[in-house]
Amino acid sequence: MSPFHDSLDDGPQSTAPDLDAPWTYATTATRRLGLGESIEQRLLHPHGRQRIPVPFERDDGTVDVCDGYRVRHDGVRGPFLGPHRYVPDLDGDDCAGLALAATVRAAVAGVSFGGAAGGIAVEPSELTRTERVRLTRAYADRIDGVGPNDDVLAPDVGTDRRTMARFASAVSDRVDRPETATVVGKPPALGGLRELAVTGGRSVASVARDILETDHDRPLSEATAAVYGASSVGSAAARRLESRGGTVTAMCSQQAGIAADDGAGLDTDLVPSYLRRPGALAEFDDGTMTGTENVLGHSSDVLLLAANTTAVTAENAAKVEADLVVEGAVGSVTPGGQRALEERGVDVVPAVLATVGRPIAAHLEWVRSVGRDRTSSARVTNEFEYALADAVGDVRERRDRCNLTWREAAYSVGCSRLAAAREVMR
């Protein structure tokens, strides 16, 4: 590892993602569209909220109680679908913002799902495997309203395919069959799609490539990318960009970053594993260790924001050197940060468009799980790519026709489809 080229001190600590932001964007979209007050109020208020105590036994025999949540925003287009996460500071308002974003994203994707979100306020790294099993089952025993045709859970921050499998098993005696369709992102042995585990990252990379090449006239083979966040989304996106000819020149976790030496590309298979183990960074000799803020300000064609944190605000937006910023997580850019970037001519692609591949893949898995289709892996890949391109094309058409930003256009497309569904249901 080359020596530091500057300090790792980022100043103020990273903050949680701005999950109030989706309400700001949806409010703006509904008012621009001139929707009637009744439809606007439906879109701007969740269908329902649940907050439950989740008691579980620790390995030492003591009992802890965590707060569990599930917020269902809008189900007019189909069953609720949305993330289930384990993070320490989770609360009902966070889940409401995520649920709204999930609703808009599913509408942009054109799939028959509404939006929901939930999880447990817990630090997953402090749980043993058996404690995690008991916690998941305790949540499943107490949460209401889930089922293949009601509310479908998807893995998110702090959860994985095993969490989904345990949840489906725990609710099997009280939901409609097949119980495995109560979740997506489950193990392939239970009917899950192998591709879904990396869908978020692949979606972010594919959307970034489409917009770079179509709207910025920048072939991916000539483009450079910085990836802020070594999460599963960030890692998968980095690998996808590299495999398609792009060059990833900087990448970071929440603790440290690595920049390529002399403009060369990073090895996207190796770098994420080192970033997830900060103690091992001294052994990495194919780049320069740097601070996370320096990755945010790294000179590149595209900046991918894949950390579960607020990355760009009005205060630090001036540091961003990329021409295109792509959100891989809801709340990565605050409204103030968005305005500051727009004033400098930087395009910002919102998470509700960049991660639109998630509900597309979730729908493919769900359809297969409920027995309506037996989709081959090749067909899944083809349908995923076509649906992703269609979603970007729809938002691009609205953006160009109405002279909107990418975020405004994405929320406009999503909210107008939700309003249209409400109209025919009246």
C-alpha angles and dihedrals in degrees: 000000000000116000122269114281090202143349123308090215109116095185110226115036119257113269132220116273116279098251093168089067096082090063090055092051095044092049091052091048096049092049093047089051091051094229119179117266095249093054092042091054091049091053095046098050127060119246090231146339132214127192116180137174111243111201117189137170121249121218090255091059098256120125123232126189122212130183115252127197143188122176120186113200110180132345102177092115097046144298116346115262129181152124126302110201140178111213129145101239100038116144139169095267091054090052091049092055092047091047092053091049089049090053093051093044093052090049091050088049090053094230126138099253136107123211134265138153138188148134144147130298098236140116102246094198089064093058124091117223093259092046089052091052092051092046093051092048092047091054091047091051092055107037118093134207102036125133143116093280098031116042126352122198125218128193118258139154110350096006134085145178092292090056088054092049092050092048092051091049092049094053096040094107096054109036133072118271134296091046090188088070088067086081139035127202090050125147116287089241087068095045099276123146114248089214095060094075090066099028095105094056094041090050092052091048094046094049091047091051093047093051094042093053100036103035104023097037089229117135111220089233088065097039133098126210137198117203118207105199133032093217121132088270094049094045094047092046092050092050091047093051092048093047090053093052103270125130120232106204102173138021136170146185121210090274106043146349140222126215123194117248118246095357094297121141126262122239099252092196093058107032099065092054091054093046091054088055105047091181089064096054093093088065093056110096103172100084147010122277112233143164123278092242088058090057088051088054096038114134106249142129094247134021116203115202107206105151122107091241143080103274106169124041135162087266099056103026091101089067093063110104099179123104092217128040119193122193114220092177133041112257098021091127121041120219088253091051090049092054093047092052092046091053088059093048095252114148115225119201110202125228091244087068103028093054096037088119090075098070089039092057092039090056092050091052094043093051090052092046094053089051099248095121141010101215119191120223091249092052091047090054093048095046091046093053094045093048091047092051090048092052093051090045092052092051092044091053091052091045094052096040096048099032093240135149119254090258094047091048094048093050090044092054092045097046094044091054091049091049091050090053090050091051095055090047094054 
